[in-house]
Amino acid sequence: MFACHCRSVTSTLLLLLLVSNTMAAGAADTVQELGPSQDIAFISRQDGTEQRYVVRLPVDFNPDRPHRLLVALHGHGSDRWQFVTQPRDECRAARDAAAQHGMIYVSPDYRATTSWMGPAAESDMLQILDDLQGRYRIEQVILCGGSMGATSALAFAALHPDLVDGVVAMNGTANLVEYEGFVEAIATSYGGTKADQPDLYHKRSAELFPERMTMPLGLTTGGRDTLVPAASVLRLANVLKQREASVLLIHRPEGGHETNYADARQAFEFVIAKSRPNDSSAKPLLTFGDQPRTIVCLGDSVTGVYYHTGGVRAYPEMLELGLHQLFPHAPLKVINAGISGHTTQEGLERLERDVLCHHPDLVTISFGLNDLVRVAPEQFRANLELLVKRCREQNSQVVLCTPNAVIDTAARPVDKLNTYCETIRTVARELSVPLCDQYRVGTQLRRRAPWTWRLTLSDEIHPNMDGHKRMAEELCRVIANQSLSLESAGPPRPSLSHVKSLLQKQQVIRVLAMPPYDELTGPALKKLSPDAKVEVTTWNTAGKSIATLEQEAKTLVRPLKPDLVVLAVPRDATAETDEQFVHGYSWIMNWSLSFGHQEWDCLVVHPSVAVPEVNGSRDDLGRRLVWAQHLDLIDRSPTERSKGEDLFSSGLNDRLKD
């Protein structure tokens, strides 16, 4: 809760000074705006209740670039709309800072109206941040808030310092153990009083964990604030300054329980500047202009094109797409030299044939997942050194890549993978070779957004296309010294190229289809081409679980070698947990594709096409998995009113006309 006070003459002068300084720094001389509010509902994993948060994107939001995130936490007695709509100084300053710096702006309920970052609010915050990492490419996360929101921002940062890159806390407390305000509300949120739940109050007191507060902090306090006294924040700021942390304290001895616009903007500008990603002074490894450039990516099944990513592209192809996105007129090509099961030993054996014969300007080398099973650590290191040496002898630059992060298994234990990654880092350092540390990036995503990270995997060790996009983004950053996002890049067109070719040749099209599309695919193809010859095999799904359909996919599809697989997993295909659903659904798609490069087409139809009235709890999860696999999806938009058979027929037609 914020008290309303008139702005003093001193505050007005400070505001004018701040605006003057901001303009002198090259910022726009008018306050920029954020885009319209999107009110997002989600089901809390904490207790199954519906919760909400508001998102406002920058007006000029570009999905092809990563963004920073500003999360605004409301005060006591308010909800998610406080920092979205209210004109008071703290709220307006947060919106203006986000707009000026092109940040994604988010305001959650976090268990409004009396939250104080209790366990349920903490769980919701973790889920929201995870969800946002899946929706957008988030570079950094900054928390802000006033009063209860400031207290909650500091508490969350103390609980999860690895997830927070900056905090602006206006008129909050840093010590809930000693705070005597809103006792009943906090006890309700925490499930008990300080005596009942001492651990909860202790862990949420940022003052007691200065070693965790390593992110930049902008703190504002008032000397006459009786609602949330400033003492704990002042003590925290003093300790952090002694630790040489990045802290800006704006204390107004005569101030009360409010922060004026000028002070708030100063706190935001400090934290945003201090938390900005390091602007590397390193030069790009390659320049992309008129001179043709060739890059070869050497590696194993994660590098090569296999079913994990839809059978058409993998991260080398996405690297080329990303570089063309950054340098649209530059002549460049990226060659994929990845083969399933290979180690550094096989990489050496085929280096001349698959890599050096292309006279590459740059070679990326990515091994380790198979080496840790079959190649001793000493030999792995020697092989890496020899690969680098031979590439350099041909005047090719080299980038060494660590493998992607994986799910811990007996076959590939994470502890052992860590040692192989460390060998790669050591070789890169000792030979002065640029390093693309995919493992570090992956583990950071897993730490910050575990569910989003899980959904980047096709199985325990292989990333799906969403994972490959992120790998390509990191390679682009290392090679070109620029950041970008490939999240919006969809499946290649035409998505049904195999069927289209057979139609043009008037050859028989063998279809394996789940109901009701076993009866609809033939008529839909004949509507497009009256002379089409279609043979359909029904893949019955009635009464079957996700696990059963997964096993059927394994034994049915690849031996059949159809020309088209139409997947329509029904809503009533059960899975006890989301993890079981993700595993089974992913493998239904995996087994429905050929092992390597695409040999037949695979199309997914969302349950909403046939039954639009029902919105299953996993409808969006299924959509996300199909997108991550880079398969094409016929879906129903919220405003679509067509019959299911018409929507399917038109969707099939559109994909064959591309």
DODREN-83697 format. One record per residue (C-alpha): x, y, z. Coordinates in steps of 0.2 Angstrom, whole numbers, plus 2048, in hexadecimal, padded with zeros to 3 digits. Last residue first. Example, Ala and Ser with C-alpha at 12.3 -4.5 7.8 and 13.67 -1.06 7.14 Angstrom:
2
    u    v    w
  844  7FB  824
  83E  7EA  827
END
This chain:
658
    u    v    w
  80E  78A  705
  7FF  782  6FC
  800  771  705
  7FF  77A  716
  7F0  784  712
  7E7  775  70B
  7EA  76B  71B
  7E4  77A  725
  7D4  77C  71A
  7D0  76A  71C
  7D3  76A  72F
  7C8  779  732
  7BA  773  727
  7BA  762  730
  7BA  76B  741
  7AC  776  73C
  7B0  788  73B
  7AE  794  74A
  7BF  79B  74C
  7C0  7AA  759
  7CB  7A1  766
  7D7  79A  758
  7D5  788  753
  7E5  77E  750
  7ED  775  742
  7FF  772  748
  80F  771  73E
  81E  768  747
  82D  772  74D
  82E  767  75D
  82D  776  768
  81D  77C  75F
  815  76B  761
  81A  76B  774
  813  77C  776
  803  778  76E
  801  768  779
  805  773  789
  7F7  77F  783
  7EA  772  782
  7F0  769  792
  7E2  76F  79E
  7D5  76B  790
  7CA  779  789
  7BA  771  783
  7AF  77A  777
  7BA  778  768
  7B9  765  766
  7C0  760  755
  7CC  76E  752
  7CE  771  765
  7D7  760  766
  7E6  767  75D
  7EB  75F  74C
  7FD  75A  74A
  805  757  739
  813  74C  734
  81B  74A  723
  826  73D  71D
  839  73A  71B
  83F  748  726
  851  747  729
  856  73B  737
  84C  72F  741
  83B  730  737
  82E  739  741
  81F  732  74A
  82A  72B  757
  82F  73C  75C
  81E  743  75C
  817  736  767
  827  738  771
  824  74A  775
  812  746  77A
  818  738  786
  826  742  78F
  81B  752  790
  80C  749  796
  816  73F  7A3
  81E  74F  7A9
  80C  758  7AA
  807  74A  7B5
  7FB  73B  7B5
  7F9  73A  7A2
  7E9  736  79A
  7E4  736  787
  7D3  73F  78A
  7D8  74F  781
  7DB  745  771
  7EC  744  769
  7E9  749  757
  7F8  744  74D
  7F7  743  73A
  806  739  733
  809  73B  720
  813  731  714
  813  722  71E
  823  718  723
  819  709  72B
  828  703  735
  82B  715  73B
  819  718  741
  813  709  74A
  81F  702  757
  825  713  760
  814  71C  75C
  80B  70E  765
  816  710  774
  813  722  775
  800  720  772
  800  714  781
  809  721  78C
  7FD  72F  787
  7EF  724  78D
  7E3  71B  781
  7D0  71A  782
  7CD  71E  770
  7DD  722  766
  7DC  717  757
  7E9  71A  74A
  7DF  718  73A
  7E9  714  72A
  7E4  71E  71B
  7E8  71B  709
  7E7  72B  6FE
  7E8  72D  6EB
  7E5  73F  6E6
  7DB  741  6D6
  7D0  74F  6DD
  7DF  759  6E4
  7DA  765  6F1
  7C9  75E  6F5
  7D1  74D  6F3
  7DE  751  701
  7D0  756  70D
  7C5  747  708
  7D4  73C  70C
  7D9  745  71C
  7C7  745  724
  7C4  733  728
  7D5  72F  731
  7D3  741  737
  7C6  73C  744
  7D0  733  74A
  7E3  731  74A
  7EB  730  738
  7F8  725  72F
  7F8  72B  71D
  7FF  722  70E
  7FE  72E  6FF
  7FE  725  6EE
  806  72F  6E0
  7FF  73C  6D5
  810  744  6D3
  80A  755  6D9
  801  74D  6E7
  810  743  6EC
  81B  753  6EC
  80E  75C  6F7
  80D  74D  703
  820  74E  705
  820  761  707
  813  761  715
  81B  770  71F
  81E  77B  710
  825  784  718
  831  783  726
  82B  781  738
  82A  792  742
  837  79F  747
  82F  7A9  755
  83B  7A3  763
  84A  7A7  758
  850  7B5  764
  85F  7C0  761
  86F  7C6  76A
  87E  7CC  761
  891  7C8  763
  890  7C0  752
  898  7AF  756
  895  7AE  768
  883  7B6  768
  87F  7AC  758
  884  79C  761
  879  7A1  770
  86A  7A3  765
  86E  793  75C
  86D  78A  76C
  85D  792  771
  855  78D  760
  85B  77C  763
  852  77B  774
  842  781  76B
  846  774  75E
  846  765  76A
  856  763  774
  85D  751  776
  863  74A  787
  854  744  791
  847  745  782
  841  753  777
  847  760  782
  843  773  782
  833  770  78C
  83E  76B  79B
  847  77C  79A
  836  785  79B
  831  77A  7AA
  841  77E  7B3
  841  791  7B0
  84F  79A  7B9
  85A  78A  7BE
  856  781  7AE
  85A  791  7A4
  86B  793  7AD
  86E  780  7AA
  86B  783  797
  876  792  796
  884  789  79F
  883  77A  794
  882  784  784
  893  78C  789
  898  792  778
  8AB  794  77A
  8B7  79E  76F
  8C8  795  76E
  8D7  79C  777
  8E0  78B  777
  8E0  78A  78A
  8CF  792  78D
  8C6  788  780
  8CF  778  786
  8CA  77C  798
  8B8  780  793
  8B6  76F  78A
  8BE  766  798
  8B1  76E  7A4
  8A3  768  799
  8AA  756  79A
  8AB  758  7AD
  899  75E  7AD
  893  750  7A3
  899  744  7B0
  88F  74D  7BE
  880  74E  7B2
  87F  73B  7B0
  87D  735  79F
  878  723  79E
  872  723  7B0
  867  732  7AC
  867  745  7B1
  85D  74F  7A5
  868  758  799
  870  769  797
  877  76C  785
  888  767  781
  897  773  782
  89C  77C  773
  8AD  780  76C
  8AE  78D  75F
  8BC  78C  752
  8C3  798  744
  8C8  78F  734
  8D9  793  72D
  8DB  781  727
  8E9  77E  735
  8DC  786  741
  8D0  778  73D
  8DD  76A  740
  8E3  772  751
  8D1  774  757
  8CD  762  753
  8DD  75C  75B
  8DA  765  76B
  8C8  75E  76C
  8CF  74C  769
  8DC  74E  777
  8CF  754  783
  8C3  746  77F
  8D2  73A  780
  8D6  73F  792
  8C3  73E  797
  8C1  72D  790
  8B6  72B  781
  8A6  71F  781
  899  726  78C
  89F  737  790
  8A4  739  77D
  892  736  778
  88B  746  781
  89B  74F  77E
  89C  756  76D
  899  768  765
  8A6  76F  75A
  8A2  77F  751
  8AC  783  741
  8B0  794  73A
  8B5  79B  729
  8B2  78A  722
  8BC  783  713
  8AE  777  70F
  8BA  768  70E
  8BF  76C  720
  8AE  766  727
  8A6  756  721
  8B4  74D  718
  8C3  755  721
  8BB  753  733
  8B5  741  730
  8C1  738  73B
  8C3  746  747
  8B0  747  74A
  8B0  734  74C
  8BC  736  75B
  8B3  745  762
  8A4  73B  764
  896  736  758
  886  72D  75C
  87B  738  750
  884  741  743
  886  754  743
  88F  75D  734
  882  76B  731
  888  778  725
  884  78A  728
  884  796  719
  887  7A8  717
  885  7B6  70A
  881  7C6  715
  871  7CF  710
  866  7CB  71F
  874  7CD  72C
  86C  7CA  73D
  85D  7C0  737
  869  7B7  72B
  873  7B3  73A
  864  7AC  743
  85F  7A1  734
  870  79B  732
  871  796  744
  85F  78E  743
  867  783  735
  875  77F  741
  869  77D  750
  85F  76F  748
  854  76F  738
  848  763  72E
  845  753  739
  839  75B  745
  846  760  752
  848  750  75C
  845  746  74C
  857  749  746
  861  756  73D
  873  756  744
  87A  761  752
  872  758  761
  875  748  758
  888  74B  758
  893  759  753
  89B  764  746
  893  774  741
  89B  77C  732
  89A  78F  72F
  89D  796  71D
  89E  7A9  71A
  89D  7B2  709
  8A5  7C3  709
  898  7D1  707
  895  7D4  719
  895  7C9  728
  8A4  7CB  734
  8A9  7BC  73D
  8AF  7B9  74F
  8A6  7C9  754
  8B1  7D4  75E
  8B1  7D4  771
  8AC  7E3  77A
  89E  7DA  782
  890  7E5  788
  88C  7DC  798
  87A  7DA  79B
  872  7E9  7A3
  870  7E6  7B6
  879  7F6  7BB
  86F  801  7AE
  85E  7FA  7B2
  862  7FB  7C5
  867  80D  7C4
  85A  813  7B8
  84C  80B  7C3
  853  813  7D3
  854  824  7CA
  842  821  7C3
  83B  81E  7D5
  844  82D  7DC
  83D  839  7CE
  82C  831  7CF
  82A  833  7E2
  82C  825  7EE
  81E  822  7FC
  81D  81D  80E
  824  82D  815
  832  839  811
  83B  845  81D
  84B  83B  81E
  849  837  80B
  854  827  808
  859  823  7F6
  865  814  7F7
  86D  80E  7E7
  876  7FD  7E9
  882  7F4  7DE
  88B  7E9  7EB
  89C  7EF  7F3
  89A  7E3  802
  89A  7F3  80D
  88D  7FA  801
  882  7EA  804
  883  7EC  817
  87E  7FE  816
  870  7FA  80A
  869  7EC  816
  86A  7F8  825
  860  805  81C
  854  7F8  816
  851  7F2  827
  84F  803  82E
  842  80A  822
  832  808  82B
  823  801  822
  814  80A  827
  81D  816  832
  827  81E  823
  82E  82E  82B
  840  82B  825
  83A  826  813
  842  818  809
  847  814  7F7
  852  805  7F2
  85A  802  7E1
  863  7F1  7E2
  86F  7E9  7D5
  870  7D6  7D7
  87B  7CE  7E5
  86E  7CE  7F2
  872  7BC  7F7
  881  7C0  802
  876  7CD  80B
  86B  7BF  812
  863  7C5  822
  85E  7D6  81B
  855  7CD  80D
  848  7C6  81A
  83E  7B9  810
  848  7AB  817
  845  7B0  829
  832  7B3  828
  830  7A1  820
  83C  799  82D
  832  7A1  83C
  822  799  837
  817  798  847
  820  7A4  851
  821  7B1  843
  80F  7AE  840
  807  7A1  835
  803  79A  824
  80E  7A7  81C
  800  7B0  812
  7F4  7B0  821
  802  7B5  82D
  807  7C4  821
  7F5  7CA  821
  7F3  7C8  834
  803  7D2  838
  801  7E0  82C
  80F  7E9  834
  81B  7E3  841
  82B  7E1  837
  839  7D8  841
  839  7C7  839
  833  7CF  829
  844  7D8  826
  847  7E1  816
  838  7EC  817
  831  7F6  808
  830  808  803
  835  806  7F1
  83F  7F6  7EC
  847  7F6  7DB
  84F  7E5  7D9
  85B  7DF  7CC
  861  7CF  7C3
  855  7C2  7CC
  854  7B0  7C9
  865  7AB  7D1
  860  7B5  7E1
  851  7AA  7E4
  84C  7AB  7F6
  855  7BC  7FA
  84E  7C3  7E9
  83D  7BD  7ED
  83E  7C6  7FE
  844  7D6  7F7
  836  7D6  7EA
  82A  7D1  7F7
  82F  7E0  802
  82E  7EC  7F3
  81D  7E5  7EF
  817  7E7  801
  81D  7F9  800
  821  7FC  7EE
  826  7F0  7E1
  834  7EC  7D5
  83C  7DC  7CE
  848  7DB  7C0
  84A  7CC  7B5
  857  7CA  7A7
  859  7C4  796
  848  7BD  793
  844  7B5  782
  831  7B4  783
  823  7A8  786
  82D  79A  78E
  837  7A6  799
  826  7AE  79D
  81F  79E  7A4
  82E  79B  7AF
  82D  7AC  7B6
  81A  7A9  7B9
  81D  798  7C1
  82B  79F  7CD
  81F  7AE  7D2
  811  7A2  7D5
  81C  797  7E1
  821  7A7  7EA
  80F  7AD  7EB
  80A  79C  7F3
  819  79C  7FF
  816  7AE  805
  81C  7BD  7FB
  814  7CA  806
  804  7C5  7FE
  7F5  7CF  804
  7EA  7D3  7F5
  7EF  7CA  7EB
  7F7  7B9  7EA
  805  7BD  7DE
  7F9  7C8  7D4
  807  7CB  7C7
  80D  7DA  7BE
  818  7D8  7AE
  821  7E4  7A3
  82B  7DE  795
  839  7EA  793
  83D  7F6  785
  847  802  790
  83C  811  78F
  82C  807  791
  833  7FD  7A0
  839  80D  7A9
  828  816  7A5
  81E  808  7AC
  828  807  7BC
  828  81A  7BE
  815  81A  7BC
  813  80E  7CA
  81E  816  7D6
  817  827  7D2
  804  824  7D4
  7FB  823  7C3
  7F4  811  7C6
  7F1  806  7B6
  7FE  7F8  7B5
  807  7FA  7C6
  7F6  7F8  7CF
  7EE  7EC  7C3
  7F6  7DC  7CA
  7ED  7DF  7DB
  7EC  7EB  7E9
  7E9  7E9  7FC
  7FC  7E9  800
  807  7EF  7F2
  809  7E9  7E1
  818  7E0  7DA
  81F  7E6  7C9
  829  7D9  7BE
  835  7E1  7B2
  83B  7D5  7A4
  84A  7D8  799
  848  7D3  786
  84F  7C8  77A
  84D  7CD  767
  844  7C5  759
  833  7C7  762
  835  7DA  75F
  829  7E4  76B
  827  7F6  764
  81A  7FA  770
  823  7F1  77E
  819  7E3  785
  80D  7E4  793
  809  7D4  79D
  7FD  7D3  7AB
  7FD  7C4  7B7
  7EF  7B8  7BD
  7EC  7A9  7C8
  7DF  79B  7C7
  7E1  78F  7D5
  7E9  77D  7D3
  7F2  77F  7E4
  805  782  7E1
  805  77E  7CF
  7FA  78D  7CC
  7EF  78D  7BD
  7F2  79C  7B2
  7E9  7AB  7AC
  7F1  7B9  7A2
  7EA  7CB  7A1
  7F3  7D3  792
  7F4  7E5  794
  7F7  7F0  784
  809  7F5  77F
  814  800  78A
  816  813  787
  825  81E  785
  827  82E  78F
  82E  83C  784
  840  842  782
  846  831  77C
  856  82C  785
  867  832  77F
  870  834  790
  86C  846  790
  85A  842  78F
  85C  837  79F
  865  844  7A8
  858  852  7A4
  84A  846  7A9
  853  842  7BA
  857  855  7BD
  844  859  7BA
  83F  84B  7C5
  84B  851  7D3
  844  863  7D1
  833  85C  7D3
  838  852  7E3
  83F  861  7EB
  830  86B  7E7
  826  85D  7F0
  81A  851  7E8
  80A  84F  7F1
  807  840  7FB
  7FD  830  7F9
  802  821  804
  807  811  7FC
  800  800  800
END
